[in-house]
Amino acid sequence: MTTALITGSTAGIGAAFARRLAADGHNLVLVARDTERLRDQATELHDLHGIEAEVLTADLSTEAGIGAVEKRLSDAKHAVDLLVNNAGFANKGRFLDVPMADELTMLKVHCEAVLRLTSAAVGGMRTRGRGGVVNVASVAAFVPRGTYGASKAWVVQFTQGVSRDLAGSGVRLMALCPGFVRTEFHDRAGMGTDNIPGWMWLDADKLVTAALADLARGKTVSVPDPRYKALMGVVKLTPRGLLGGVTSKTGRKYGPQ
């Protein structure tokens, strides 16, 4: 039986990955900051699907938290076959309105943690000749949206580059770029969502189904919804200066994920 490790597993997209992978018979390593929520989640998934669900409490904005997950991913005796780097957050406000400490924390979670955890995972995967990594980014990676969008753009570029480097190894990497998903994400950031049209909202469980299908097909970037695929096509044709002006009016308040 294979094992998947999911960061940010207790809510939103991470929880949807946990539900789907458990239902498919994968053992899980569940990673988040809240031990009680992790234990409740692990018990529920074990009871529903008969899988083993390991709990690992870790804050990926800290050196100790990243180090703990690196250590688990490097454990050859209890190999992880699929890594889902999902942990992330948004800061409310425009650039210079957000404290620099909060910006640096975002980069640590979105970039440094993804870099280090991917590295810890793929070494063993390459040796075994199989494995996968899903790095959760955002469609915000493709538009000028301050630190959040820049960090997600880094995730996309990093994932594509590593995927090329590991071509033929049996290890697949994919950047998942969702739009707005009905999760706790915006509430935790204190962001209002009243101005977001209903058609832009995605269901987390359907999103995960599409993402896993794209991973199986060998895609390195997944925009898992026809509406957002069409929207990203328009974005590619829009001059960067005009696009920057449009996105600056909404600021970073409505960063998708």
ZINOR-V474787 format. One record per backbone hydrogen bond with DSSP energy under -1.0 kcal/mol. NH is the residue of the N-H (numbers start at 0). CO is the residue of the C=O. E is the energy in kcal/mol with one decimal. If there is no record, write none. Layout:
nh = {NH | NH}
co = {CO | CO}
e = {E | E}
This chain:
nh = {3 | 4 | 5 | 6 | 7 | 8 | 14 | 15 | 16 | 17 | 18 | 19 | 20 | 21 | 22 | 23 | 24 | 25 | 26 | 27 | 28 | 29 | 30 | 31 | 37 | 38 | 39 | 40 | 41 | 42 | 43 | 44 | 45 | 46 | 47 | 48 | 49 | 53 | 55 | 57 | 61 | 65 | 66 | 67 | 68 | 69 | 70 | 71 | 72 | 73 | 74 | 75 | 80 | 81 | 82 | 83 | 84 | 85 | 96 | 102 | 103 | 104 | 105 | 106 | 107 | 108 | 109 | 110 | 111 | 112 | 114 | 115 | 116 | 117 | 118 | 119 | 120 | 121 | 122 | 124 | 125 | 126 | 127 | 128 | 129 | 131 | 132 | 133 | 134 | 135 | 136 | 138 | 140 | 141 | 142 | 148 | 149 | 150 | 151 | 152 | 153 | 154 | 155 | 156 | 157 | 158 | 159 | 160 | 161 | 162 | 163 | 164 | 165 | 166 | 168 | 171 | 173 | 174 | 175 | 176 | 181 | 182 | 187 | 188 | 189 | 190 | 195 | 199 | 200 | 201 | 206 | 207 | 208 | 209 | 210 | 211 | 212 | 213 | 214 | 215 | 216 | 217 | 218 | 221 | 224 | 228 | 229 | 230 | 231 | 232 | 233 | 234 | 235 | 242 | 243 | 244 | 245 | 246 | 247 | 250 | 254}
co = {26 | 81 | 28 | 83 | 30 | 30 | 10 | 11 | 12 | 13 | 14 | 15 | 16 | 17 | 18 | 19 | 21 | 20 | 1 | 51 | 3 | 53 | 5 | 55 | 33 | 34 | 35 | 36 | 37 | 38 | 39 | 40 | 41 | 42 | 43 | 44 | 45 | 27 | 29 | 31 | 58 | 61 | 62 | 63 | 64 | 65 | 66 | 67 | 68 | 69 | 71 | 73 | 2 | 2 | 131 | 4 | 133 | 83 | 93 | 98 | 99 | 100 | 101 | 102 | 103 | 104 | 105 | 106 | 106 | 107 | 110 | 111 | 112 | 113 | 114 | 115 | 116 | 117 | 118 | 120 | 121 | 122 | 123 | 124 | 124 | 80 | 171 | 82 | 173 | 84 | 175 | 177 | 137 | 138 | 139 | 144 | 145 | 146 | 147 | 148 | 149 | 150 | 151 | 152 | 153 | 154 | 155 | 156 | 157 | 158 | 159 | 160 | 161 | 163 | 165 | 130 | 132 | 219 | 134 | 221 | 201 | 180 | 183 | 184 | 186 | 185 | 192 | 196 | 197 | 179 | 202 | 203 | 204 | 205 | 206 | 207 | 208 | 209 | 210 | 211 | 212 | 214 | 213 | 174 | 222 | 224 | 225 | 226 | 227 | 228 | 229 | 230 | 231 | 238 | 239 | 240 | 241 | 242 | 243 | 246 | 251}
e = {-2.6 | -2.7 | -2.4 | -2.4 | -1.3 | -1.9 | -1.1 | -2.0 | -2.4 | -2.2 | -2.5 | -2.4 | -2.9 | -2.2 | -2.2 | -1.6 | -1.6 | -2.6 | -2.6 | -2.8 | -2.4 | -3.3 | -2.4 | -1.1 | -2.2 | -2.5 | -2.3 | -2.5 | -2.9 | -2.4 | -2.3 | -2.5 | -2.3 | -2.6 | -2.2 | -2.3 | -2.4 | -3.1 | -2.6 | -2.5 | -1.8 | -2.1 | -2.5 | -2.1 | -1.6 | -2.6 | -2.3 | -1.7 | -2.5 | -1.7 | -1.2 | -1.1 | -2.6 | -1.6 | -2.4 | -3.0 | -2.4 | -1.4 | -2.1 | -1.7 | -2.6 | -1.8 | -2.0 | -2.0 | -2.0 | -2.3 | -3.2 | -2.1 | -2.0 | -2.8 | -2.8 | -2.8 | -2.7 | -2.2 | -2.1 | -2.3 | -1.9 | -2.7 | -1.1 | -1.6 | -2.7 | -1.7 | -2.2 | -1.3 | -1.8 | -1.9 | -2.3 | -3.0 | -2.7 | -2.5 | -3.6 | -2.4 | -1.9 | -1.9 | -1.2 | -1.4 | -2.5 | -2.6 | -2.0 | -2.3 | -2.0 | -1.7 | -2.0 | -2.5 | -3.0 | -2.4 | -2.3 | -2.3 | -2.6 | -2.3 | -1.8 | -2.0 | -1.9 | -1.3 | -2.2 | -2.3 | -2.2 | -3.0 | -2.3 | -3.5 | -2.1 | -1.4 | -2.7 | -1.2 | -1.3 | -2.8 | -1.6 | -1.6 | -1.4 | -2.4 | -2.3 | -2.1 | -2.0 | -2.2 | -2.4 | -2.7 | -1.6 | -2.2 | -2.4 | -2.2 | -1.5 | -1.3 | -2.3 | -2.9 | -2.0 | -2.4 | -2.2 | -2.1 | -2.8 | -1.5 | -1.7 | -2.1 | -2.0 | -2.7 | -2.7 | -1.6 | -2.0 | -2.5 | -1.9 | -1.1 | -1.3}
